[in-house]
Amino acid sequence: MATASITDAIVLKIEIAAPPERVFKALTNSAEIVQWFNNAECPVKVWKMDARLGGRYSYETDQSKTVVVNGVDTFRCHGEITEYDPPRLLAYTWISNWHNDKQKETVVRWDLSPSNTGTVVKMTHSGLADEAKAREEYRGGWPSLLKNLKTFTEGN
């Protein structure tokens, strides 16, 4: 997995041996998201996604025993889908209770491109210039979630 990060954004690329349609479904289907967008340190309690342009999503974790960001150990996030072009593009605002500014919208964008072996996934989380602590946590969290996505989609 290639990783690049600048002050404002976390950018990751990963190759997944599954077609773009399969990967896109894993990114937009609530029942599937809850299976891969999860880890033992921060277990997901609820993941809801209304997968359409203008649709809303939200998720919440159970209380974490090991992860605390800006004093928060029960994580909540929500937003609106701002770009939706199956199976190549998904983008949504990301408003989270563990950011310094709990009302500020950041943006998560998923670009999917077909490849000889499946799909190249480029994930960008931008708007993080003023979120140093959260950005540092994302640097560790997003790569593991992309590995989960890869394992999940290649195994299903």
BELCOR-V906807 format. One line per field, one symbol per residue. ss: DSSP state (A for helix, B for strand, O for the rest). phi: phi as a letter, one per 20 degrees, with the letter a starting at -180 (. if undefined). A space follows every 50 residues. Layout:
ss: ???
phi: ???
This chain:
ss: OBBBBOOOBBBBBBBBOOOAAAAAAAAAOAAAAAAAOOOAAAOBBBBBBO OOOOOBBBBBBOOOOOOOBOOBOOOBBBBBBBBBBOOOBBBBBBBBOOOO OOOOOBBBBBBBBBBOOBBBBBBBBBOOOOOAAAAAAAAAAAAAAAAAAA AAAAAO
phi: .ecbbcgebdcccbecebfgffffffecegfegffdebbffbffebccce fagnfdcbbbdffeecdcclndccecbbrcfdbbbfddbbbbfcdcfdeg efdfedcdcdddcfcfdqbedddcddndgecgffgfffgefggfffffgf gfffed
